[in-house]
Amino acid sequence: MQALKQISKLANSISPIWAQTEIEPRGTQLIVDPLMKGTLRFSRKLGTTLPIFVPQKQTALIEKLPPSTRRVRVIPLDWLSVRSIVSIGKEYFQIEDITGEYVQFYSNAVTNHDAEETVTLRAVPLVLLSTQAVRTTIVQVRTKYFIAPGDEVLSKTGIPANALSGSQVQEVEFLGTSGFNEYPYNYQLTLSKPLLSDEIYLTANPAYESKYCVLPTIPWTGTSMGMFAVDILSGELTETDDNISETLNIEVFDYLDNYLFSVAGKNSVISAVVTDSKSLLFWNPIAGTMSYDLDSNRAIAKLDEYGHFIINNKFNPPFRGQCSLRMTVDSTTSGLIRFKFNESTYQDFALSGGAGPQYVIITPPTDTDITEMRIVIRGSAGETVKISNWNPSVRVSKIKYTMVGTATKSNFWASSSLFAKPCFGNLDWLALRLDTGDYLNRGKLLL
């Protein structure tokens, strides 16, 4: 702790006179999916350890495509298939047949296209399982590729290949395999607006779907990292005119692979994990003192001369309650322990001095962002209360995630795999020595 004081003193000595620097100790970010062993779609992976994925939906003409012709040689691209929609320059075509390098379209070219001109995959076909689903927002489809929140389903609205109307995929439920080789997966989709026809397509956005990923622990200790934010490094590699949107969706499961809930977006916080009581040492003290008992693995709150103990913590990013949290408290004084989230009312629990461990269950609010939490203890001056780890009523053990980007060009956008950013400090982080010797971003929560 003395080291933190010295760092804070140094930081404030070089800060502007009007600024106050506050050190907020946190753990090092942990990679959740280091090898990216999941499934890629309309994209390719670069690298092996800590890889990234980039779009792979463009190829090129091998030969010239003159007007009034519809058959041409194209550099092979694995994602091209019969009935896919592609663009060459400003013209759109639907593929009728593929034989080796030869691609035949349903319609003739209107303008001349030179050899080496870019061919961009725009959409691939889907099969609607019931025509009664037209003009509804909940549909069941059969597909060759996985579908994720953030994808777009297109309805054919006319004869031209680009006569399409888009609808955003908001929710996805995997219904299992179909038994058909060409379209092996069945999904139920909730769309942002109804389909306009029964001829539908999936926009060819690059995406990644992970396998089950076990939550990482603090290296070499096995200690839970506690509440954490999920994040991905992604974005444009160079400035473009494309308006690229990204959708990160995370599903969480218990150790038996039972689905619990989902969170969406970068810096979403998962709080349904064990939070080590040592984290309380890094909260802001207001009254009383906090220490730690290594024998019992409990944080120890000592009341001040007025019989008060108060600590609080601000959360950045904020989180929402995902389950109740249970802990034990062992008090040497009779009194009261109180927990408060934001400006909500206190959750109060009576303390019985000398009665041994008592169970306390607190319930974080689920309908609002929690930006601050406070713990207050009242009792006799100088007495102590031991506080155990916080155990969630449902415990996240594994996660699966999808990342969808609306990028087109191969070298203009990229995304990493998922990593976790601990929200709390922990003594195990301070004692940790990584074999890489790399302290980049150590002790920070990147936003």
ZIMO-V80194 format. One record per residue. N is the residue number from 1. RES is the residue in three letters. PHI is phi in radians with two decimals (* if undefined). NEAR is the number of other C-alpha atoms within 10 Angstrom. D_FIRST is the distance of its C-alpha to the first C-alpha in Angstrom with 2 decimals. Layout:
N_RES_PHI_NEAR_D_FIRST / N_RES_PHI_NEAR_D_FIRST
This chain:
1_MET_*_9_0.00 / 2_GLN_-1.09_7_3.80 / 3_ALA_-1.08_9_5.30 / 4_LEU_-1.14_12_5.17 / 5_LYS_-1.12_12_6.53 / 6_GLN_-1.16_11_8.86 / 7_ILE_-1.11_13_10.00 / 8_SER_-1.10_16_10.74 / 9_LYS_-1.10_14_12.56 / 10_LEU_-1.14_12_14.46 / 11_ALA_-1.08_14_15.46 / 12_ASN_-1.24_16_16.78 / 13_SER_-1.21_12_18.62 / 14_ILE_-1.86_10_20.68 / 15_SER_-1.48_11_21.25 / 16_PRO_-1.00_9_24.57 / 17_ILE_-1.09_8_24.91 / 18_TRP_-1.55_5_25.71 / 19_ALA_-1.92_9_22.65 / 20_GLN_-2.11_11_19.16 / 21_THR_-1.65_14_16.54 / 22_GLU_-2.11_12_13.92 / 23_ILE_-1.41_14_11.31 / 24_GLU_-2.10_15_11.92 / 25_PRO_-1.24_19_10.15 / 26_ARG_-2.49_23_12.99 / 27_GLY_-1.46_25_14.67 / 28_THR_-1.27_22_17.34 / 29_GLN_-1.08_24_20.80 / 30_LEU_-2.09_20_23.09 / 31_ILE_-1.35_18_26.83 / 32_VAL_-1.49_22_28.94 / 33_ASP_-2.29_26_32.32 / 34_PRO_-1.15_16_31.84 / 35_LEU_-1.83_14_35.56 / 36_MET_0.87_24_37.07 / 37_LYS_-1.53_15_39.66 / 38_GLY_-1.37_16_41.08 / 39_THR_-1.90_15_44.20 / 40_LEU_-1.69_22_44.83 / 41_ARG_-2.43_20_47.50 / 42_PHE_0.94_22_49.21 / 43_SER_-2.76_22_46.44 / 44_ARG_-2.43_18_45.41 / 45_LYS_-1.68_17_42.27 / 46_LEU_-2.05_13_41.06 / 47_GLY_1.63_10_38.97 / 48_THR_-2.01_11_38.09 / 49_THR_-1.52_10_34.35 / 50_LEU_0.93_14_32.55 / 51_PRO_-1.36_15_35.97 / 52_ILE_-2.20_18_37.13 / 53_PHE_-2.17_24_40.40 / 54_VAL_-2.26_26_42.87 / 55_PRO_-1.05_26_46.14 / 56_GLN_-2.48_25_49.28 / 57_LYS_-2.32_26_52.12 / 58_GLN_-2.20_21_54.18 / 59_THR_-2.42_18_56.91 / 60_ALA_-2.61_18_60.04 / 61_LEU_-1.24_22_63.83 / 62_ILE_-1.45_18_65.50 / 63_GLU_-2.37_15_68.74 / 64_LYS_-1.20_15_70.18 / 65_LEU_-2.01_22_70.65 / 66_PRO_-1.34_16_73.75 / 67_PRO_-1.04_12_74.86 / 68_SER_1.18_12_76.78 / 69_THR_-2.18_15_75.12 / 70_ARG_-2.38_18_72.56 / 71_ARG_-2.16_20_71.95 / 72_VAL_-2.70_17_69.70 / 73_ARG_-1.54_19_67.65 / 74_VAL_-2.28_23_63.87 / 75_ILE_-1.04_17_61.09 / 76_PRO_-0.97_17_60.01 / 77_LEU_-2.36_16_56.89 / 78_ASP_-0.99_9_55.88 / 79_TRP_-1.41_17_55.14 / 80_LEU_-1.24_22_58.69 / 81_SER_-2.60_19_60.98 / 82_VAL_-1.05_15_64.28 / 83_ARG_1.37_19_64.19 / 84_SER_-1.15_24_60.98 / 85_ILE_-1.94_25_61.03 / 86_VAL_-2.24_24_60.36 / 87_SER_-2.16_18_60.77 / 88_ILE_-2.24_18_62.40 / 89_GLY_1.09_13_62.17 / 90_LYS_-1.70_6_62.99 / 91_GLU_-1.65_14_65.08 / 92_TYR_-1.93_21_63.97 / 93_PHE_-2.37_23_65.55 / 94_GLN_-1.93_22_65.48 / 95_ILE_-1.36_22_65.82 / 96_GLU_-1.65_17_68.94 / 97_ASP_-2.73_16_68.77 / 98_ILE_-2.27_18_66.75 / 99_THR_-2.33_9_68.48 / 100_GLY_1.08_10_66.49 / 101_GLU_-1.43_13_65.93 / 102_TYR_-1.53_15_68.45 / 103_VAL_-2.12_21_67.33 / 104_GLN_-2.03_20_69.94 / 105_PHE_-1.72_22_69.35 / 106_TYR_-1.26_14_71.26 / 107_SER_-2.15_17_72.25 / 108_ASN_-1.36_15_73.50 / 109_ALA_-1.22_19_71.62 / 110_VAL_-1.63_13_72.77 / 111_THR_-2.04_14_71.62 / 112_ASN_-1.41_13_71.34 / 113_HIS_-2.20_18_68.11 / 114_ASP_-1.42_15_67.71 / 115_ALA_-1.02_15_66.41 / 116_GLU_1.32_14_62.63 / 117_GLU_-1.22_17_62.12 / 118_THR_-1.24_17_58.98 / 119_VAL_-1.97_19_59.40 / 120_THR_-2.00_21_56.62 / 121_LEU_-1.27_26_56.23 / 122_ARG_-1.85_22_56.00 / 123_ALA_-2.79_26_56.46 / 124_VAL_-2.15_25_57.41 / 125_PRO_-1.28_22_59.67 / 126_LEU_-2.11_21_58.72 / 127_VAL_-2.00_18_61.10 / 128_LEU_-1.42_20_61.31 / 129_LEU_-1.33_15_62.03 / 130_SER_-2.58_11_64.06 / 131_THR_-1.19_13_65.95 / 132_GLN_-1.21_10_65.57 / 133_ALA_-1.34_18_61.94 / 134_VAL_-1.07_17_63.18 / 135_ARG_1.21_14_62.28 / 136_THR_-2.20_14_59.53 / 137_THR_-1.77_17_55.74 / 138_ILE_-2.00_18_55.16 / 139_VAL_-2.32_20_56.75 / 140_GLN_-2.01_20_56.84 / 141_VAL_-2.32_19_57.13 / 142_ARG_-1.98_23_57.61 / 143_THR_-2.51_23_55.76 / 144_LYS_-1.42_17_55.36 / 145_TYR_-2.15_19_51.67 / 146_PHE_-1.15_20_48.69 / 147_ILE_-2.17_28_48.22 / 148_ALA_-2.41_25_44.95 / 149_PRO_-0.96_21_43.93 / 150_GLY_1.77_24_44.40 / 151_ASP_-1.26_27_47.59 / 152_GLU_-2.33_23_50.91 / 153_VAL_-1.78_25_54.27 / 154_LEU_-1.88_24_57.36 / 155_SER_-1.81_21_60.77 / 156_LYS_-1.29_19_63.93 / 157_THR_-2.11_17_65.87 / 158_GLY_-2.98_11_68.67 / 159_ILE_-1.29_8_70.43 / 160_PRO_-1.00_13_68.39 / 161_ALA_-1.09_19_65.50 / 162_ASN_-1.74_19_63.01 / 163_ALA_-1.44_12_64.43 / 164_LEU_-2.35_18_61.27 / 165_SER_-2.12_17_59.33 / 166_GLY_-1.65_21_55.62 / 167_SER_-2.44_21_53.67 / 168_GLN_-1.31_19_49.90 / 169_VAL_-1.46_20_48.63 / 170_GLN_-1.76_16_46.31 / 171_GLU_-2.36_16_46.10 / 172_VAL_-2.32_19_46.98 / 173_GLU_-2.26_14_48.11 / 174_PHE_-1.37_14_49.08 / 175_LEU_-1.76_13_52.39 / 176_GLY_1.94_11_52.80 / 177_THR_-1.46_14_55.01 / 178_SER_-1.70_14_58.50 / 179_GLY_1.54_10_60.51 / 180_PHE_-1.81_11_61.62 / 181_ASN_-1.12_9_60.67 / 182_GLU_-1.27_12_60.84 / 183_TYR_-2.29_17_58.69 / 184_PRO_-1.41_15_56.76 / 185_TYR_-2.08_20_54.20 / 186_ASN_-1.90_24_54.80 / 187_TYR_-2.36_21_52.52 / 188_GLN_-1.89_17_52.72 / 189_LEU_-2.07_22_51.48 / 190_THR_-1.85_20_50.84 / 191_LEU_-1.84_22_51.86 / 192_SER_-1.28_17_51.33 / 193_LYS_-2.67_15_55.13 / 194_PRO_-1.16_18_58.21 / 195_LEU_-1.25_24_59.87 / 196_LEU_-1.82_19_63.12 / 197_SER_-2.74_18_64.87 / 198_ASP_-1.64_19_64.73 / 199_GLU_-1.70_17_64.32 / 200_ILE_-2.24_23_60.58 / 201_TYR_-2.48_25_58.12 / 202_LEU_-1.86_24_54.41 / 203_THR_-1.05_21_53.03 / 204_ALA_-1.43_29_51.88 / 205_ASN_-1.54_22_48.23 / 206_PRO_-1.09_26_45.89 / 207_ALA_-2.74_29_43.61 / 208_TYR_-2.41_29_41.55 / 209_GLU_-2.16_21_41.35 / 210_SER_-1.41_19_38.84 / 211_LYS_-1.47_16_39.44 / 212_TYR_-1.09_19_37.31 / 213_CYS_-2.06_20_33.71 / 214_VAL_-1.31_16_31.46 / 215_LEU_-1.09_18_27.97 / 216_PRO_-1.29_18_25.49 / 217_THR_-2.01_14_22.58 / 218_ILE_-1.08_19_19.32 / 219_PRO_-0.92_16_21.00 / 220_TRP_1.24_10_21.61 / 221_THR_-2.07_10_20.03 / 222_GLY_1.33_10_22.47 / 223_THR_-1.29_16_19.85 / 224_SER_-1.08_18_20.95 / 225_MET_-1.35_30_19.19 / 226_GLY_1.32_26_20.01 / 227_MET_-0.93_19_21.58 / 228_PHE_-2.54_26_22.32 / 229_ALA_-1.76_24_24.46 / 230_VAL_-1.71_23_27.33 / 231_ASP_-2.71_23_28.39 / 232_ILE_-2.44_17_30.85 / 233_LEU_-1.53_12_31.22 / 234_SER_-2.68_17_34.79 / 235_GLY_2.63_16_37.09 / 236_GLU_-1.28_15_39.86 / 237_LEU_-1.47_11_39.87 / 238_THR_-2.64_8_42.21 / 239_GLU_-1.21_8_43.61 / 240_THR_-2.33_11_46.49 / 241_ASP_-1.54_5_48.75 / 242_ASP_-1.27_12_47.81 / 243_ASN_-1.66_8_46.02 / 244_ILE_-1.50_13_43.83 / 245_SER_-1.88_11_42.30 / 246_GLU_-2.27_18_39.86 / 247_THR_-2.30_17_39.46 / 248_LEU_-1.85_23_36.62 / 249_ASN_-2.24_20_37.25 / 250_ILE_-2.14_20_35.18 / 251_GLU_-1.81_17_36.69 / 252_VAL_-2.05_22_34.59 / 253_PHE_-2.38_21_35.94 / 254_ASP_-1.50_15_35.19 / 255_TYR_-1.23_11_35.48 / 256_LEU_-1.67_8_39.28 / 257_ASP_1.20_13_39.51 / 258_ASN_-1.36_12_40.43 / 259_TYR_-1.18_14_39.80 / 260_LEU_-1.89_15_37.42 / 261_PHE_-2.91_12_37.04 / 262_SER_-2.23_16_36.56 / 263_VAL_-2.28_16_34.30 / 264_ALA_-2.38_16_35.33 / 265_GLY_1.74_15_33.88 / 266_LYS_-1.11_18_30.91 / 267_ASN_1.15_21_27.51 / 268_SER_-1.21_21_29.03 / 269_VAL_-1.81_25_26.53 / 270_ILE_-1.90_23_27.20 / 271_SER_-1.88_23_25.75 / 272_ALA_-1.45_24_28.04 / 273_VAL_-2.40_23_25.64 / 274_VAL_-1.21_21_23.49 / 275_THR_-1.89_24_20.10 / 276_ASP_-1.15_23_17.60 / 277_SER_-1.13_20_16.42 / 278_LYS_-1.08_25_12.85 / 279_SER_-1.09_19_12.97 / 280_LEU_-1.13_26_13.24 / 281_LEU_-1.14_21_9.59 / 282_PHE_-1.77_19_9.33 / 283_TRP_-1.35_21_12.42 / 284_ASN_-1.47_14_13.07 / 285_PRO_-1.37_16_13.57 / 286_ILE_-2.02_13_17.00 / 287_ALA_-2.52_19_18.15 / 288_GLY_1.38_20_16.98 / 289_THR_-2.30_18_13.67 / 290_MET_-2.15_23_12.31 / 291_SER_-2.38_14_11.46 / 292_TYR_-2.47_17_12.80 / 293_ASP_-1.80_12_15.91 / 294_LEU_-1.16_9_16.30 / 295_ASP_-1.19_6_20.03 / 296_SER_-1.71_10_20.95 / 297_ASN_0.93_15_18.41 / 298_ARG_-2.28_22_17.98 / 299_ALA_-1.33_24_15.44 / 300_ILE_-2.09_23_16.28 / 301_ALA_-1.65_27_16.97 / 302_LYS_-1.92_24_17.94 / 303_LEU_-1.29_25_20.50 / 304_ASP_-1.38_19_20.64 / 305_GLU_-1.16_13_23.71 / 306_TYR_-1.72_13_25.70 / 307_GLY_1.40_19_25.14 / 308_HIS_-2.07_21_23.11 / 309_PHE_-2.45_26_20.01 / 310_ILE_-2.48_23_19.30 / 311_ILE_-2.37_21_16.80 / 312_ASN_-2.47_18_17.86 / 313_ASN_-2.54_17_17.23 / 314_LYS_-1.76_14_19.32 / 315_PHE_-1.86_13_20.73 / 316_ASN_-2.47_16_21.70 / 317_PRO_-1.33_17_24.02 / 318_PRO_-1.23_16_25.45 / 319_PHE_-2.40_23_26.80 / 320_ARG_-2.12_17_29.70 / 321_GLY_-1.10_18_30.14 / 322_GLN_-2.05_23_31.71 / 323_CYS_-3.02_19_32.00 / 324_SER_-1.40_17_30.96 / 325_LEU_-2.10_22_27.72 / 326_ARG_-1.98_17_27.99 / 327_MET_-2.56_18_25.51 / 328_THR_-1.99_18_25.98 / 329_VAL_-2.19_20_24.79 / 330_ASP_-2.21_21_25.41 / 331_SER_-1.92_26_25.67 / 332_THR_-1.61_18_26.62 / 333_THR_-2.39_21_28.18 / 334_SER_-1.37_17_30.78 / 335_GLY_2.97_16_29.94 / 336_LEU_-2.58_15_28.94 / 337_ILE_-2.05_22_26.22 / 338_ARG_-2.26_17_26.61 / 339_PHE_-2.20_19_25.55 / 340_LYS_-2.37_19_26.44 / 341_PHE_-1.92_20_26.69 / 342_ASN_0.94_16_27.38 / 343_GLU_-1.83_11_30.06 / 344_SER_-1.28_11_31.72 / 345_THR_-1.24_10_32.59 / 346_TYR_-1.19_15_30.23 / 347_GLN_-1.75_15_30.62 / 348_ASP_-1.82_15_30.88 / 349_PHE_-2.46_17_30.86 / 350_ALA_-1.30_14_31.96 / 351_LEU_-1.88_24_29.96 / 352_SER_-1.96_17_32.00 / 353_GLY_-1.08_18_30.41 / 354_GLY_1.30_11_30.82 / 355_ALA_-1.52_12_32.58 / 356_GLY_1.56_12_30.25 / 357_PRO_-1.09_18_28.68 / 358_GLN_-2.12_15_30.00 / 359_TYR_-1.41_11_30.19 / 360_VAL_-2.27_17_29.03 / 361_ILE_-2.14_15_30.13 / 362_ILE_-1.91_18_29.01 / 363_THR_-2.18_16_30.86 / 364_PRO_-1.16_23_29.29 / 365_PRO_-1.11_17_32.08 / 366_THR_-1.79_12_33.84 / 367_ASP_-1.88_9_35.83 / 368_THR_-2.62_12_33.29 / 369_ASP_-1.25_16_30.13 / 370_ILE_-1.63_20_27.04 / 371_THR_-1.89_16_24.70 / 372_GLU_-2.68_16_22.76 / 373_MET_-2.41_18_22.14 / 374_ARG_-2.33_19_21.53 / 375_ILE_-2.07_19_21.27 / 376_VAL_-2.18_20_22.88 / 377_ILE_-2.19_26_23.65 / 378_ARG_-2.18_21_26.30 / 379_GLY_-3.06_23_27.42 / 380_SER_-1.54_19_27.58 / 381_ALA_-1.02_16_25.21 / 382_GLY_1.36_18_22.53 / 383_GLU_-1.38_19_23.41 / 384_THR_-2.21_25_21.19 / 385_VAL_-2.34_25_21.59 / 386_LYS_-1.53_22_20.43 / 387_ILE_-2.12_25_20.22 / 388_SER_-1.49_22_21.10 / 389_ASN_-1.04_21_20.82 / 390_TRP_-1.70_21_22.91 / 391_ASN_-1.91_20_26.13 / 392_PRO_-1.30_21_28.50 / 393_SER_-1.19_15_32.20 / 394_VAL_-2.18_16_33.04 / 395_ARG_-1.97_18_30.75 / 396_VAL_-1.28_24_30.77 / 397_SER_-2.07_19_31.25 / 398_LYS_-2.41_21_33.00 / 399_ILE_-2.41_23_33.73 / 400_LYS_-2.23_20_36.59 / 401_TYR_-2.54_23_36.73 / 402_THR_-2.25_25_39.26 / 403_MET_-2.29_26_38.98 / 404_VAL_-2.13_22_42.08 / 405_GLY_-2.17_24_42.64 / 406_THR_-1.59_21_45.86 / 407_ALA_-1.34_25_45.95 / 408_THR_-2.07_23_49.22 / 409_LYS_-1.32_15_49.00 / 410_SER_-1.13_17_47.68 / 411_ASN_-1.97_13_45.41 / 412_PHE_-2.02_16_44.18 / 413_TRP_-2.63_22_41.61 / 414_ALA_-2.64_22_39.21 / 415_SER_-2.49_24_36.66 / 416_SER_-1.52_22_34.00 / 417_SER_-1.45_26_33.38 / 418_LEU_-1.40_25_30.88 / 419_PHE_-2.37_20_27.13 / 420_ALA_-1.93_26_24.43 / 421_LYS_-2.10_24_21.31 / 422_PRO_-1.00_25_18.71 / 423_CYS_-1.54_26_18.10 / 424_PHE_-2.10_25_14.86 / 425_GLY_-1.36_24_11.48 / 426_ASN_-2.77_25_11.33 / 427_LEU_-1.05_15_9.52 / 428_ASP_-1.13_19_12.77 / 429_TRP_-1.20_19_12.30 / 430_LEU_-1.19_14_9.28 / 431_ALA_-1.58_8_11.61 / 432_LEU_-1.29_14_14.64 / 433_ARG_-2.20_13_16.93 / 434_LEU_-1.40_10_19.87 / 435_ASP_-1.20_6_23.17 / 436_THR_-1.32_6_24.11 / 437_GLY_1.24_7_21.34 / 438_ASP_-1.60_9_21.41 / 439_TYR_-1.92_10_18.24 / 440_LEU_-1.04_9_20.43 / 441_ASN_1.10_12_18.98 / 442_ARG_-1.08_14_15.85 / 443_GLY_1.39_19_13.31 / 444_LYS_-2.23_18_16.18 / 445_LEU_-1.84_22_18.79 / 446_LEU_-1.41_13_22.07 / 447_LEU_-2.00_10_24.72
